Amino acid sequence: MPRIPAQDLEALFTHVLVTRGCPAETAAISARIMTESSCDGVYSHGVNRFPRIIECIDRGIIKPSATPVRVEGKGGFEQWDGRQGLGNVNAKLAMDRAVELARTHGLGCVAMRNTNHWLRGGTYGWQAADAGAIGICWTNTMPNMPAWGARDRRIGNNPFVIALPRNGGHLVIDCAMAQFSYGQMENAERQGRQLPVPGGYDQSGNITTDPAEIAKTWRVLPIGFWKGSGLSILLDLVGASLSGGLSTYRIGQQGTDEYSEYNLSQMFIAIDADGLVGRMMLTRTVEEVISDLKASVRVDDDQEIFYPGEKEQLTRAENQRLGIPVDDTVWDRIRSL
């Protein structure tokens, strides 16, 4: 598995996007976001996802030159239309705007409709935290998970993100409403690994850790069983209602394959943490909680207790030093583009 310097990977992403009709500035933003995700170790939503992004452009699902437009707004809330542009570029703009609104109103909220897969959702949490804001965001998806008690997939795994700014390294949680995202399971299957805990059902209806078997059934386990199922439904409804966009149900009517996941609805919320409570108060609260967390009695003395987002920072430092590891098959596909 080769290790590619981050700047080389970013330059190649940018070049390929430009050849597909993407404006240079937009291509640079999208490429940087995908490279940063890969650098943080989220390969499933960075380098591994890049070939599929290009396929979606080639199929006309993603409009690489489209720019989102503001539809309407009231106070700290705005509704935007993504016009089927690149999902990660649309999402960055939306969180930037939510932070701007938070500076004025204390809290800013942008609801985006008609957009595409945002790749790593945590990106926009890190973005808000870098600006000194608490970030909350989520997206709906195509139907890719059964509701609790059901066999067929009618709800989405609807990733949800919360980020808190911290001088010593932000706290960021980025999680799908499924036990594992499909990208994580693809990674495990490609590497011949089992999942560390059960992630779904096989064709006989048995719970399994085999990602290849789960891929055949699309019966992934919601986090917290019925709780994850309920959260998925409510996240979808709030996002679709406030953005004026499509629900997971409507997205499912576009098709059932991996290329039918477009015209998504997403929410971006920023809270001006510094302005509302002050960095000193925020820092004191966060540091005492982290100190207490680190003092936990470990199940395994060799296994450190991490706060959300800490592992990504460690992986980032390693990959910046050594280069980003890229699967040989993925690297061949990217170079062929």
C-alpha positions as CSV (number, residue, x, y, z in Angstrom):
1,M,0.0,0.0,0.0
2,P,1.8,3.2,-1.1
3,R,1.9,6.4,1.0
4,I,1.1,9.5,-1.0
5,P,2.2,12.9,0.2
6,A,-0.9,15.0,1.0
7,Q,0.1,17.8,-1.3
8,D,0.4,15.3,-4.2
9,L,-2.9,13.8,-3.5
10,E,-4.6,17.2,-3.3
11,A,-3.0,18.3,-6.6
12,L,-4.2,15.2,-8.4
13,F,-7.8,15.5,-7.0
14,T,-7.8,19.2,-8.2
15,H,-6.5,18.3,-11.6
16,V,-9.1,15.5,-12.2
17,L,-12.0,17.8,-11.0
18,V,-10.9,20.6,-13.4
19,T,-10.8,18.1,-16.3
20,R,-14.5,17.3,-15.5
21,G,-15.6,21.0,-15.9
22,C,-15.2,22.1,-12.2
23,P,-14.1,25.7,-11.8
24,A,-10.5,25.9,-10.5
25,E,-11.5,27.5,-7.1
26,T,-14.3,25.0,-6.5
27,A,-12.0,22.1,-7.4
28,A,-9.3,23.3,-5.0
29,I,-11.8,23.5,-2.1
30,S,-13.3,20.1,-2.8
31,A,-9.8,18.5,-3.2
32,R,-8.5,20.1,0.0
33,I,-11.5,18.7,2.0
34,M,-11.1,15.2,0.6
35,T,-7.3,15.3,1.3
36,E,-7.8,16.5,4.9
37,S,-10.3,13.7,5.5
38,S,-7.8,11.2,4.2
39,C,-5.1,12.7,6.3
40,D,-7.2,12.3,9.4
41,G,-7.7,8.6,8.6
42,V,-11.2,8.8,7.2
43,Y,-10.2,7.1,3.9
44,S,-13.8,5.8,3.3
45,H,-15.0,9.4,2.8
46,G,-11.8,10.8,1.3
47,V,-9.5,9.1,-1.1
48,N,-11.5,5.9,-1.4
49,R,-14.7,7.9,-2.3
50,F,-13.0,10.0,-5.0
51,P,-13.6,7.7,-8.0
52,R,-17.3,7.5,-7.2
53,I,-17.5,11.3,-7.0
54,I,-16.0,11.5,-10.5
55,E,-18.5,8.8,-11.7
56,C,-21.4,10.9,-10.3
57,I,-20.1,13.9,-12.3
58,D,-19.7,11.8,-15.4
59,R,-23.3,10.6,-15.0
60,G,-24.7,14.1,-14.5
61,I,-25.7,13.5,-10.9
62,I,-23.3,16.1,-9.6
63,K,-23.2,19.5,-11.4
64,P,-19.5,20.5,-10.9
65,S,-20.0,24.2,-11.9
66,A,-23.2,24.7,-9.9
67,T,-23.1,27.2,-7.0
68,P,-25.7,27.2,-4.2
69,V,-28.1,30.1,-3.8
70,R,-29.9,31.6,-0.8
71,V,-33.6,31.1,-1.1
72,E,-34.9,33.0,2.0
73,G,-34.1,33.7,5.6
74,K,-35.4,35.1,8.9
75,G,-33.1,36.3,11.6
76,G,-30.4,33.6,12.3
77,F,-32.0,31.1,9.9
78,E,-31.5,30.8,6.2
79,Q,-32.7,28.3,3.6
80,W,-30.3,27.5,0.6
81,D,-30.6,25.5,-2.6
82,G,-27.5,23.5,-3.4
83,R,-28.5,23.1,-7.1
84,Q,-26.8,19.6,-7.1
85,G,-23.3,21.0,-6.8
86,L,-20.4,19.3,-5.2
87,G,-21.6,18.2,-1.8
88,N,-18.5,19.0,0.2
89,V,-18.2,22.5,-1.3
90,N,-21.9,23.2,-0.6
91,A,-21.5,22.0,3.0
92,K,-18.5,24.2,3.6
93,L,-20.3,27.2,2.3
94,A,-23.3,26.4,4.5
95,M,-21.3,26.1,7.7
96,D,-19.3,29.2,6.9
97,R,-22.6,31.0,6.6
98,A,-24.0,29.5,9.8
99,V,-20.9,30.8,11.6
100,E,-21.4,34.3,10.1
101,L,-25.0,34.3,11.3
102,A,-24.0,33.1,14.8
103,R,-21.6,36.1,15.1
104,T,-24.7,38.4,14.7
105,H,-27.4,36.4,16.4
106,G,-25.6,34.1,18.8
107,L,-26.9,31.1,16.8
108,G,-26.9,30.6,13.1
109,C,-28.7,27.9,11.1
110,V,-28.5,27.1,7.4
111,A,-30.9,24.4,5.9
112,M,-29.6,23.2,2.5
113,R,-31.7,21.3,0.0
114,N,-30.9,19.7,-3.4
115,T,-27.3,19.0,-2.5
116,N,-25.0,15.9,-2.8
117,H,-23.1,13.6,-0.5
118,W,-21.0,15.8,1.9
119,L,-18.3,13.1,2.3
120,R,-16.9,13.3,5.8
121,G,-19.5,15.1,8.0
122,G,-17.0,15.7,10.7
123,T,-15.2,18.2,8.3
124,Y,-17.9,20.8,9.0
125,G,-17.7,20.3,12.7
126,W,-13.9,20.9,12.7
127,Q,-14.6,23.9,10.5
128,A,-17.1,25.4,13.1
129,A,-14.7,24.7,16.0
130,D,-11.8,26.3,14.1
131,A,-13.9,29.5,14.0
132,G,-14.6,29.3,17.8
133,A,-18.1,28.0,17.4
134,I,-20.0,24.9,18.6
135,G,-21.0,23.1,15.4
136,I,-24.0,20.8,14.9
137,C,-24.9,19.4,11.5
138,W,-26.5,16.4,9.9
139,T,-27.7,15.0,6.6
140,N,-30.3,12.6,5.3
141,T,-29.4,9.9,2.9
142,M,-31.0,7.4,0.5
143,P,-33.0,4.6,2.2
144,N,-30.1,2.4,3.4
145,M,-31.2,1.1,6.8
146,P,-34.3,-0.8,8.1
147,A,-36.4,0.9,10.8
148,W,-36.2,-1.1,14.0
149,G,-38.3,-4.2,13.7
150,A,-38.3,-4.1,9.9
151,R,-36.5,-6.1,7.2
152,D,-36.5,-3.7,4.2
153,R,-34.6,-0.4,4.2
154,R,-36.8,2.7,4.4
155,I,-34.8,5.1,6.6
156,G,-31.3,6.5,6.2
157,N,-28.2,6.1,8.4
158,N,-28.3,10.0,8.5
159,P,-24.8,11.0,9.9
160,F,-24.8,13.5,12.8
161,V,-22.0,15.7,14.0
162,I,-21.3,17.8,17.1
163,A,-18.1,19.8,17.6
164,L,-16.8,21.8,20.5
165,P,-13.8,24.2,20.2
166,R,-10.7,23.6,22.4
167,N,-7.3,25.2,22.2
168,G,-5.5,21.8,22.8
169,G,-7.5,20.0,20.1
170,H,-11.2,20.2,19.3
171,L,-13.8,17.6,20.4
172,V,-15.7,16.3,17.5
173,I,-18.1,13.3,17.2
174,D,-19.1,12.2,13.7
175,C,-21.4,9.2,13.6
176,A,-24.0,7.6,11.4
177,M,-27.2,6.3,12.9
178,A,-26.0,2.9,11.8
179,Q,-23.4,1.0,13.9
180,F,-21.0,1.3,11.0
181,S,-21.2,3.5,7.9
182,Y,-21.2,1.8,4.5
183,G,-17.8,3.4,3.8
184,Q,-16.4,1.8,6.9
185,M,-17.8,-1.6,6.0
186,E,-16.3,-1.2,2.4
187,N,-12.9,-0.6,4.0
188,A,-13.2,-3.6,6.2
189,E,-14.3,-5.9,3.3
190,R,-11.5,-4.6,1.0
191,Q,-8.9,-5.4,3.8
192,G,-10.5,-8.8,4.6
193,R,-11.3,-7.7,8.1
194,Q,-14.3,-8.6,10.3
195,L,-16.1,-5.7,12.1
196,P,-15.1,-5.4,15.7
197,V,-18.7,-5.7,16.9
198,P,-21.9,-6.9,15.0
199,G,-22.9,-4.4,12.4
200,G,-26.0,-6.0,10.7
201,Y,-27.7,-9.1,9.5
202,D,-26.7,-11.8,6.9
203,Q,-29.0,-13.4,4.4
204,S,-30.2,-16.0,6.9
205,G,-31.3,-13.2,9.3
206,N,-28.4,-13.7,11.8
207,I,-26.5,-10.9,13.3
208,T,-23.0,-10.8,11.9
209,T,-19.6,-9.1,11.9
210,D,-19.0,-9.9,8.2
211,P,-19.2,-6.7,6.2
212,A,-19.5,-8.6,2.9
213,E,-22.7,-10.4,4.2
214,I,-24.2,-7.2,5.5
215,A,-23.6,-5.5,2.1
216,K,-25.8,-8.2,0.4
217,T,-28.8,-7.5,2.7
218,W,-28.5,-3.8,3.4
219,R,-29.7,-4.7,6.9
220,V,-27.4,-2.6,9.0
221,L,-28.0,-2.3,12.8
222,P,-29.1,1.2,14.0
223,I,-27.0,2.6,16.9
224,G,-28.8,1.8,20.1
225,F,-31.2,-0.4,18.2
226,W,-34.7,1.4,18.4
227,K,-33.1,4.6,19.6
228,G,-30.9,5.0,16.5
229,S,-33.9,4.2,14.3
230,G,-36.0,6.9,16.0
231,L,-33.1,9.5,15.7
232,S,-32.8,8.7,12.0
233,I,-36.4,9.4,11.3
234,L,-36.5,12.7,13.3
235,L,-33.2,14.0,11.8
236,D,-34.6,13.3,8.3
237,L,-37.9,15.0,9.0
238,V,-36.4,18.2,10.6
239,G,-33.8,18.5,7.7
240,A,-36.3,18.0,4.9
241,S,-38.9,20.2,6.5
242,L,-36.7,23.2,7.3
243,S,-34.8,23.0,4.0
244,G,-37.9,22.5,1.9
245,G,-36.1,19.6,0.3
246,L,-36.5,15.9,-0.1
247,S,-37.0,13.4,2.7
248,T,-35.3,10.0,2.7
249,Y,-38.6,8.6,1.4
250,R,-38.6,10.9,-1.6
251,I,-34.9,10.4,-2.2
252,G,-35.6,6.6,-2.4
253,Q,-38.1,7.3,-5.2
254,Q,-35.2,8.5,-7.4
255,G,-33.8,4.9,-7.4
256,T,-32.3,2.3,-5.2
257,D,-28.6,2.0,-6.3
258,E,-25.6,3.9,-5.0
259,Y,-26.0,6.5,-7.8
260,S,-29.5,7.5,-6.6
261,E,-28.3,9.3,-3.5
262,Y,-28.6,13.0,-4.6
263,N,-30.9,16.0,-3.9
264,L,-30.2,15.5,-0.2
265,S,-31.3,17.7,2.7
266,Q,-28.8,19.0,5.3
267,M,-28.7,21.1,8.4
268,F,-25.8,23.3,9.6
269,I,-26.0,25.0,13.1
270,A,-23.3,27.2,14.6
271,I,-23.4,28.6,18.2
272,D,-21.0,31.5,19.0
273,A,-19.5,29.8,22.0
274,D,-16.9,32.5,22.6
275,G,-19.4,35.3,22.3
276,L,-22.1,33.7,24.5
277,V,-20.1,32.1,27.4
278,G,-16.5,33.3,26.8
279,R,-13.5,31.2,26.0
280,M,-12.3,31.1,29.6
281,M,-15.5,29.5,30.9
282,L,-15.7,27.1,28.0
283,T,-12.0,26.1,28.5
284,R,-12.4,25.5,32.2
285,T,-15.5,23.2,31.7
286,V,-13.9,21.2,28.9
287,E,-10.5,20.7,30.5
288,E,-11.9,19.4,33.8
289,V,-14.1,16.9,32.0
290,I,-11.2,15.7,29.8
291,S,-9.0,15.4,32.9
292,D,-11.6,13.3,34.6
293,L,-12.1,11.2,31.5
294,K,-8.4,10.5,31.2
295,A,-8.3,9.4,34.9
296,S,-10.8,6.5,34.1
297,V,-9.9,3.0,35.3
298,R,-9.0,1.2,32.1
299,V,-10.3,-2.2,31.1
300,D,-6.9,-2.7,29.3
301,D,-3.9,-0.9,30.8
302,D,-2.4,-0.6,27.3
303,Q,-5.5,0.9,25.8
304,E,-5.7,4.7,26.2
305,I,-9.0,6.5,26.8
306,F,-9.6,9.0,24.0
307,Y,-11.9,12.0,23.8
308,P,-13.9,12.4,20.6
309,G,-11.7,13.7,17.8
310,E,-8.4,12.8,19.5
311,K,-7.5,9.8,17.4
312,E,-8.1,11.8,14.2
313,Q,-5.5,14.4,15.4
314,L,-2.9,11.7,16.1
315,T,-3.6,10.1,12.7
316,R,-3.3,13.5,11.0
317,A,0.2,14.0,12.4
318,E,1.4,10.6,11.3
319,N,0.0,10.9,7.8
320,Q,1.4,14.4,7.4
321,R,4.8,13.0,8.3
322,L,4.7,9.7,6.3
323,G,2.1,10.3,3.6
324,I,-1.4,9.1,3.2
325,P,-1.8,5.3,2.8
326,V,-3.8,4.5,-0.3
327,D,-5.1,1.1,-1.3
328,D,-3.4,-0.1,-4.5
329,T,-6.7,-0.8,-6.3
330,V,-8.0,2.7,-5.3
331,W,-4.8,4.4,-6.3
332,D,-4.8,2.7,-9.8
333,R,-8.4,3.8,-10.3
334,I,-7.6,7.4,-9.4
335,R,-4.6,7.6,-11.7
336,S,-6.7,6.1,-14.5
337,L,-9.1,9.1,-14.2
